Amino acid sequence: MRKSLLKKGFWSVFIMTIVNLSVFAQTAKVSGRVTDEKNQALVGVSVVIKGTTKGTVSDAEGNYSIEALGSQTLSFSFVGYTSKEVAINNQSIVNVSLAEDAAALDEVVVTGVFDKRTKMESSVAISTLNAKQMSVLAATSAADLLRNIPGVYVNNARGEIANTVYSRGIAANSIDNASGYYYVSMQEDGLPLMNVNYGTDNYLRADITTERLEAVRGGTASILGANAPGGIFNYVSKTGGKITQGEVRAKYGLEGNGKNPFYRVDANVGGPLSKDGSLTYNIGGFYRTSDGARYPGYSSNNGGQLKANILKNYSSGSLKLFVKVLDDRNAQAEFIPSQGWDNPKVMSGLSTTDSYNLPAFSMQIPINNTGTATFNSKDKYHNRDNTFGLNWTQELGNGWIIKNDGKYSAKHMTGSVPAVVTPYATDGIVFYGLPHLLQTGKLGTYIFNDKVTGQNLGTITLVPNIINGNFAGFNFIPGANNNFPGANIQKNSLFFLPLFYQDISINEFMNQFSVSKKLDKMSFNFGAFYANSKVDRVGGQEDSGVGVGTMQDQPHLVDIQLKGLDGKTYQITDPNGFMDLGRGGITTSNAKKAQLALFFGHNWSITPALNLDWGLRYEHTNFAGSNVPVTRNANENSPTWGGLDGNPLTVYDNGGGSVGTQLVFDKTIKTVSFSAGLNYKINDGAAVYIRYANGNKAPEIGQFFSATSQFLINSLNTEAQNIQQIEAALKVKKSKYSLNITPFYSLLSNVPNLQFGFQDSNGQTYNPTTQYGKFRTFGVELEGTYAINANFSVRSQATIQNSKAVEYKTWIASGVNASKDVLLDFSGNETDNNAQLMFGLTPMYQKGKFNVLLNYYYMGARQANVPNAFKMPAFGQLDLSVGYDLNKKLRLQANINNLTNVYGVLGWSGPGGFPAALNRQGFTKEFVAANPNAVYSTQGSMPRAYFLTLSYRF
């Protein structure tokens, strides 16, 4: 009986134990709310059960719910905030507050690395801006956001497009905006925006769909960027989450120092398409219309874009389909006549809010006497982009992963703009030689009248200069009562306003495929990048007619008549105010750029703290195409030739070009690049790395399109530029502060010095022989954050650098002919457009529903050219942002950009008007000293602007 009782007792205890263990192990619902330090809901926070793949995300109220064991731990992570782990401890409600982490060194990045890793683990200089950080700034362009990245120079003086971006002194030929993105890769979601560097930011807009910006300077860009060793700037798009959420922003502004209205609406929504949340969508974009910082008399920027994606996550991978449609029209700000080499001031009668674009009109212009095109000044630069693509990631098991990113895009840009708007002397030979008036013997008295007011501006009498019975050039005799506006800028002058027409179509396919294998302490990555670009261009170098305008804000076009020495009256300009329509004709070009790159990367965790990564990239690039140049109409020198209308007295339509012989080019460039980095993690809060890179920059398609003669075709230099870089870094992250210190060195070789617009004694223009240079830069980048207390924090970045032209020669025009030009050697001088000091300081105060932010940006003095003729002065710009959360869904934000309305000089063109102004490298210290009051032109920072934004989140 005793044995029976023991047996019964044993089974009772066993059954009770099983029941208790079953109850203890049973999962239960855990819920809570995720907020920031201001107790505001954080939407889309990832909530994962530690050690598992089970997770969810917080909703629009910051709430979440998940099934978990009472003994498990929840991991909370969100971009821009410090991750946190919280033990459940059998609680049913777990509320969490996340602290903002501006440095986010534990944030996972995907740009400039072969595999996803945190900044602390990466041996690459990478900075990020998340959606929240970008939203508090009123950036005027996608490039404008990059001013907040150390080591990066941004010239945003042109407006929303045609900006200049470079990093670490790799900046050759950047002063004239022509090579604004030459050495860097602007990317969207890991693929280049376009694979031909041809109007890059015409097609790039950062809007509400942008989740974050990842910026890599130097380093691995040599092996992970497509022909872009200077850096990679990746604009990463939002994808949908497991709950439907979205945001609408309505922005109203006053640009141009409070004069010109701005209207914009952004909207974005994303969420699940399946019950389990594995299939999601995101769609959004913007529409904007604005008169611009410098109002031309019609909208400066009008249009928008739409972006969408569908993402499927499954157990062993993901598949994302995406589309983008851009249709936008944008004006570019022109240079403003200025005076004073040490402290440039805009000339009296003009202002920093002036526009020198063409007035509103539409007309047909001849294209090589074979057809016409519509030139509509209100179209400005009309940019269109239709892109679709697919991203696929697949885990094959045993550490094997394949990844394929591909897209097709059709881009189209039509330009109906002026170009090189500079003073244009009516009493100089170029004024009459350029529109072919001298060549056709149009001598006599030219009469200039304002087409808007009808006012007579003056006369110029053009007659031969006869000495001892011999022809010795021409005399230009101004009228006694001339009253051309802007006489303080340049007497008897008007603005040069050519019809600069372009029609460019770019169709591209690009694809990047990689295979990676992960071992216990190593990973290997093999990949290939292929891009095929087809470019068709009409125009791009020549103008389609010459207009002149009064030197004032919103210039008035000028009517020109000639009272000829033969007693006849000639109409020089057409009813719109343009002469020499069709000019010498418009070159047409077409080309294909086929690029194949093979790359290899190896990552080795030598110890838990020490990591080595290195890689190689081989690029094979072929440019094949042709240019069809033109010659002037052979009949136009005949006195009986009447042009298109048959009337010899209407001179404006007597030009036009005859199509010439097709010039074929077919060039291949092969390069090999290398980079290696060693990262040592001292502890969880500190790491150091060192990296060497040897990269190459192959020529771009614009160089081939410039070869408009057989001589230039034969002379094409297709040797790649070489960029060697060394960098090191100390990364420190503590509870209240973070700091990155990154010394760097770069050597840029084989850089062409292209000079244009030389003029001989007969008024003919030519380009001198190209010289090649070498540039060296060393410096240090600093980036840090400091949380003074729970409400007040400071973010800062700085670049201190020294840049020198190791080898540099340039031509000085003689004004006689090419054989008399002088070649000067400026090796050892400072390079142009490289400030020794750039820094940004951003203090932020936030408490409860209120926050205020100041963003101060300082640009140090920069040499204006390699001859070091003068320096563009230093300046500082201050921006203000104030926000208030009206409730959980509504937020009101006010921004003032350029609070003190400083005019910071970012670019310049030379004195003497057109065409001398184009030769920036041909001005020396001696010229500046001898001409202290010379008038030249500058481009500067955007005038003060005010913005008010109302955001609704759901």
Helices and strands as residue ranges (DSSP letters): H 2-25, E 28-35, E 46-49, E 55-57, E 63-68, E 73-77, E 84-87, E 96-97, E 108-109, E 117-118, G 119-121, E 126-130, H 131-135, G 143-148, E 152-155, E 164-167, E 184-188, E 191-192, G 200-203, E 210-217, H 221-224, E 231-237, E 245-254, H 255-258, E 260-272, E 279-290, E 301-314, E 317-330, E 336-339, E 345-346, E 362-367, E 371-376, G 377-379, E 381-397, E 400-417, E 423-425, H 429-433, E 444-450, E 456-467, E 470-478, E 493-498, E 500-518, E 522-539, E 546-549, E 558-564, E 569-571, E 578-579, E 588-605, E 610-628, E 630-632, G 643-645, G 651-653, E 657-659, E 663-683, E 686-697, H 701-705, H 710-714, E 721-733, E 737-753, E 758-759, E 765-766, E 771-787, E 792-807, E 809-812, G 818-820, E 822-825, E 837-847, E 850-859, E 862-863, E 871-872, E 875-885, E 890-897, E 905-909, G 916-918, G 920-922, H 925-930, E 935-940, E 945-953
